[in-house]
Amino acid sequence: MILEREQINRYLRHILIPEISGPGQKKILDSSVFVCGENVTDTAPAIYYLAAAGVGHIGCHIEDVTGVDRLFDNIHDLNEDVTIGLSDGTNSDFRIFLGRPEFITEKQDLIYTGFVPSVIALFRGWQGGLQYFKNRDCFQFFASKLAGVRRRPGSELQDSTSDGHIFSNCVSGALCAMEVIKLLLGIGGSVDDFLYFNLLTMEFLKAGETELEHTLHELCTRKLANCPDAALEDRKVLIVGTGGLGSPAAYALALAGVGTIGLVDYDTVEISNLNRQILHSMSRIGMPKVESAATFLKNMNPDLTINCYNTSLSKENIFDIIAGYDVVIDAVDNFPTRFLLNDACFFAGKPMIDAGVIRFDGTFRTILPQKGPCYRCTLPEIPSSDSTPSCAESGVLGPVPGIMGFIQSAEAVKFLSGQGNILSDRMIFFDGLFTDFCTIKINKNNACPLCGADPTMHELQEYVFMCPDDVDKDSN
């Protein structure tokens, strides 16, 4: 047997994917990855997703080690297959370097020393980017372009919970983990061109050699947005589903200082959740997911108020649950719950931030009632249970829901603080196998039964829950 029975259960959602399967998971378990960053907060997202995926050994170089013992304890509890400790980066299969542009410049000697193929991520404010370097020459060209960028006066990072750094860091970390896992498996395409993203505008692009200097200049010198008067500690976000999408969304929102988070889920923690649901752990298997998530989040942010709803959503309770929240994050993995949320949020006038994942792919959109298309504008009726595969049937690569969930959290804070462009008339499609983001325009459908010119729906309908592995059971 390639894997032990418990490992098969733990990595089931990976093993289901033909490109990974049992031998691929064994290869991940036998691998070693080095992670270098400025502090625990910056490195933690990448480390959590590497550990959840089963990378056998994680070596770390962290400049400010405050909180590192708690991080390592959490990793041990998340995955007992993984060893983790401080390291100088030798004897690693791949390296990850994450930090502000200045930090990456400062660490060039370490990057060059005994060069190992590396994924390097930069983040600043709401912007970030990453690239894979297979040899010294590739990195040398990148380093020369980075060295040529000069920040304009007054463009320094500001100490603000909503300056975007938290979200660009989290997205970068999950992307780095995904890239390394693909490289270990030899699948998909590596990010050989610099992948740039701006979460404030929801722009994603790849910059080749001719565009690289301009793109780095944009990342390093654009003046950062100031946060308006809205205080995040006074705002409330409801997350429906505490699994693959809900875990990263809640993680980033708690880190950003959102005052109140509501968690809805009726499932309990299972070992098969732990390859992607980073709020849970081995010691909390069997615990209701909302309680497990609350335990993790309170340890992260003791000032956070958490409301737990250990229940499934229904037309009878949904209005009571969503009342009082400023934003609803849809972190579910079944159509009936998503349609129920869409309809209830429309009638209640609540913004809904939606995402979905399967295998290597993800989608993302924001629904603003009365201001843009709703979910039914593009999909009027609930699909039949056998028309679309579920994550339980097709699997999901662990960091993919992490990437999408972190993007959901960024969108929520943008809405709460009045910053940036809300994605109410666009939809993002993410191809994780080749790390491509595609954005398409979506329009309001005048024939929509809910929000069209002549609506036929004036109250909640009956929502038939056809999929036994729905999100409240095993969310993404």
N, C-alpha and C positions, 0 to 999 in steps of 0.2 A: 504494500500500500504506500503510495507516494506521500500522503498526508495522514495524520492521525484523525480519528473520528471527530474529536472536538475541533480540530483545525478545519475539517470539511464544513462543519456547522458554522464556524466563525466566518469563513471566507466564501460562504455559499454564493453570495451575489456576485463575487468575482469568478468563481469556478464555473458558473452558469454561462459566462461569456466564452465562446469558442476560442477567441484570440488569447485568452488567459488559461482557463481550465486548470486542472490539478498540477501538471508540470510547470506551468507558468507561475502559479502561486508558490510552488516550491522554490523556484528561482528567485522570487522576491524575498522569501524567507531567508535564503542563503546570501543575500546581498548586504552591502555596507554603504551607507550614505553619510556624508559630512555636511553639516549645516552651520553657516557662519552668519552672525548678525550682531546688531548693536546691543540689544537687550532681550529679555525673555519675551516681552510682549510682541516684539517684531518677529521673533523666530517661531513662536508657539504655533501659529496656524499651519505652517509647513510641517513642523514636527508632529503635530497631532495627526495629520492626514498620512504622513509616511508611516507612523506607528500603526494607525488603524488599518492601513493596507497590508501590513505585515512585513515591512522592511526589517530584516533581522537585526541589524546593528545600526544605531544612529549615533554618530560622534558629533559633538557640538563645540564650537568656539563662540562664546558670548562675552562681549566686552563688559557689560554690566550684569553680573550674575544674580542680582537681587531677584528672589523668587524662583531660582532654578531648582531648588530642592522640591518645592511644591509641584513644579512642572514635571520633574522626573517621577515623583510619586504618582501623579495623574497618569503618566504614560505607562508605568508598571501596572496600574489598575486597569487601564484601557486594554492592554495587550501583553499578556505574560510571555508571548513568544519573542518579544523585542527586548534587546539590551540597549541601554542608553547611558551616555556619560560624556564628560568633557574630553576633548581630543585635540590633536594638532592637525588632523586631516589626512594623515598618512594611511596607506592601506585601505583607501575607500574606492568603491567602484565609480561613484560620481560625487560631485560637490555641489552645494547650493550656497550662494552668497546673496543675502538680502539686506537692503538698507537704503538710506538716503544716497543721492549721487556722491556726496562728499565722502561717505563711508566706503563706498565701493572704490573710489579713487585711493583712499588711504590704505585699502587692503590689497593693492595690486601686487605687492611683494609676496604676500601669502598665496594669492591666486597663481602667480608664476612659479612659485617654489614647488618642485616636483609635480608639474602640471598634471592635473586629472581632469577629464571631461567635466564641464561645469555648466550649470544653469545659473545665470546671474540676473537678479531682479532689482530694479530701482523703483522707489516710490516717493512721492512728494505731494502733499496736499491730496487732492482728489485724483491725481494722475499716477500712473505706474507703467511699467514695461518690463519685459524679460527677453532673454535670448539664450540659446544653447551654443556653447563653444566647445568644439571637439578637439582643438589643438591651440597651442600658444599663439600661432600666427593670426588665427581668427580673433582671439581676444585682443591681441596687440592693436589691430586695426580699430576695434571698438574703443579701446582705452585711449587711443590717440584722438578720436572724435570727442570722447567724453572730456578729455583734458582741455580741449579747445573751447568748451562752453564756459561762459562767464556769467554768473548770476547778476542781475541788475540790482542796484541798491533798493532796499525795502522789500525784497522778495523772499525774505527768510520765513521759515515756518513759524506760524503763530501757535501759541499754546491755547488751542480751542478744541473742545470736544467734537465740533462738527467741521473742522478744517479738512476732513476727508482722509487724513493720514491713516486712521484706523481701518477704513474700508479698503483703501488701495493696498495697504499692507496685507490685510486678510485675503483679498483676491489674489495678490501676488503669491502669497504663501501656498494657497491651494493649487494655483497654476503650476508652481514649481514642483510640488509633490506629484501632480499628474504627469508632468513632463518626465520626471525621473523614473516613475513607474513604467511609462511607455518605453523609455530608453532601456531599462532593465529587461523588458520583455521583447524588445526589438520589434515593436508594432507601431503602426501609424507613421506620422511625419513629425520630425523634430522642429523646433522653432529656430530655424537657421537665420531668419531675418528678425529684426527687433519687433516684438509685438507691443504696441503702445495702446494704452487705454486711458480714457478720461471719464470717470464715473459721474462727473458733474454734467457732462453733455451726452453721456452714453455713446462716445465714439470709440471705435476699435479699428486699428489698422496695423498692417505690417510694413515696416520701413526697410527697404533694401539699402545697399551701400550708398547709393546716390541721395537717398532721403534721410539717412541716419543722422547726420549732423543737425539738420533742421529739426528733426523730431526730438533729439536730445535737448536741443536749445529750448524747444517748447516745454518740455517736461521740467527743465531745470530753472527756467527764467520767468515763466508766466506768473504774473502777480496772483497771489492766492486770494480766494474769496473770503470776505468777512462774514461771520455768522450774524444774522439779524437778531432782533431782541428775543425771539422765541427761545425759552430755556428748555432743554431736553429733559431736565429733571421733573418738569411739570407735565410732560407728555406721556401718553399711554398707547402702547402697541399690543395688539392681539395677534398671536401666532397660532394658527390652527394646524396642528401636526408638530410633534417634537422629534422627528426622525432626521432623515438625510438632509432635507431642506431647512426644517425648523431649527435644528441644532446650530448650524452656522449663523443663521439669521439672529437667533437669540444671543449667541456668543458675542457677535459684533455689537449688537444693540446694548447689551449689558456693559461692554467695554467702553462704548461711546457715552454712557451716562444717561440713557433714557430712564426716566424715573419709575415707570410701571410697565411690566410685561405680563400679559395674560397668556397662559399656555393651555391649549385644548388638545386632549388625546385620551383615549380610553384603554390603550394597550399597556402591557408591561414590558420591561426590558428583557430581550432575549439575546443570546450570544451571536446570532446571525445579524443583529443590528450593528455590531461593533466595528464592522469594516468601514463604516462611513458616518455613524451617528455619534459625534465626538463628545456630546454632553453626558453620555452614559458610560458604564464601566462594568467590569466583572463583579465587583463587590455589590453592585446594585441590580444584578440579574434577578428578575421576579418582582422588582419594585415597580409601581405605576410610573410610566414614563414622565408624567408631569412632575412627580415628586423627585425622581432622579435628576431631571433637568434643573429643577429648582435648587436642589442641593449643590450642583455644580455652579450655577449662576450666583448663588448667594456667597459661595466661597470666593468667587471672582470679584463680586461687587456687593459688599454687605449692606450698602445703602439702598439697594434695589428692592422695590416692592414687586412681589410676584403673586399673581392670582392663578391658582390651579383649578382647572375644570376637568376632572377625571371622568369624562363622559363623551359619548359620541354626539355629534351635532344632529339636530332634527328640526323640522319645521315648527315644532312646539317650543324648543328652547333657544333657537338661534338668535332671535331678537333680544332676548334677555342677556345673552352672553356678549353680543357685540356692542350693546349699549354702553356708552361711556368711554369707548376707545376712539382714538383719533385716526388710526390706520389699522387695517386688517391685512395680515400676511397669510396668503394661501399657500401652505406648505403640504398640500395633500397629494395623494397619488391615485385618486379614483374620480371618475367623472361625476357621479351623483353628488359627492360632497362639494366638488368644485362648482357645479351648477347651483347647488343650494346656497353656497357662499355668494356667488355672483348675484343671484336674485335677491337675497336678503340684503346685501350691501347696496344694491340699487334702490330698493324700497326705503332703506334707512339712510341713504345718502352718504355711505361710508366708502372711502377709497380702498380698493383691494389690489394688492401687489401679488401677482401670480407667477409661479414658475413650475416647471415640470422637467423630469429627467428620465432617461432610460439608456442603458448601456453606456455609450460614450457621449451622448447627446443631451442638450438642454434647451429649454425655451424660457422666455421671460417677457412679461408685459405688465403694465399698470392700467387699472380700470378706474376711471373717475366718473361716477354717475352723473349723467346729464351733460358732461363735457366731452365725452369721447365714446368710442365703441365699447360695448360690453362684451362679455364672453360669448353670448348668444349671437352677436353680430357676425361672427365667423363660424360658429358651430351652434345652429339653432336648437338642436335636440341632443339629448344624451345618447352617445353611441351605445350600441349593444355590447354586451360583456365579452363577446368573442371577436369583436372587430379590431381591437387594439390590444397588444400584449402588455402585461404589467411588468414591473421590475422583478417581481417574484418569479416570473416566467423567463425573462430575458436577461436579468442581471443588471448591475450598474457599477461602473468604476467609482470607487469611493470618493475621490476628490471632486468628481463632476457635480454632485449636489452641493458640495462645499462651495464651489465657485458660484453657482447660481444662488444659493442661499445668502452668501455674502453680498452679492449684487442686490438681492431683495432688501437687505438691511440698509444698504447705501441709499436706495431709492426711498425707503421709509424716512430716513433722516433728512433727505433733501426735501421731501414733502413737509415734514414737521418744521423745518427751519426756513422754508421758503427759498431754497437755493436751487440753482441749476435748472435743467430741462427734465421735466417728468415725462416718462415714456408712455404717454396716454394714446398716442396715435401711431406708435411703431411697435414692432415685435422683434426681439432678438432671438436668433437661432444660433446655437453653439455646437460646433462639431469638435468634440474633445479629441478625437483620434488624430485630427490634423490641426488642432488648436486654431480654428477659424471662427470668427464671429461674423454673422450676416444679419443686417438690419433691414426689415421691409416695412413699408408704409401700410397701415391698415385704416380703413375708413368706416365710419358709422353706417350701418345698414338700415335704410329707411323701411325695409320690410321686416326688421327684427321684431319678434313677438313681444319683447320686453321693453325696448327703448326706441323702437321705430316710430314712424309718423302716425301709424294707426295700431297701437299695441293691443294684443289680445290677452296678455297676462296682466292681471291687476292684484294678484296675491300669490303667495308661495304655492307650488304644485306638490304632487306626490313625487318623491325622489326614491327610486328603487335602487337599493344597494346590491349590485349584482356581483361585485368582485370580492371574494373572501379575503384577498390579500390587499385590502384597501389601505390608504395611508394611515388611518387611525390604528390600523393593525400593524403596519410595517412601513412607515412613511418613507418613501423614496430610498 
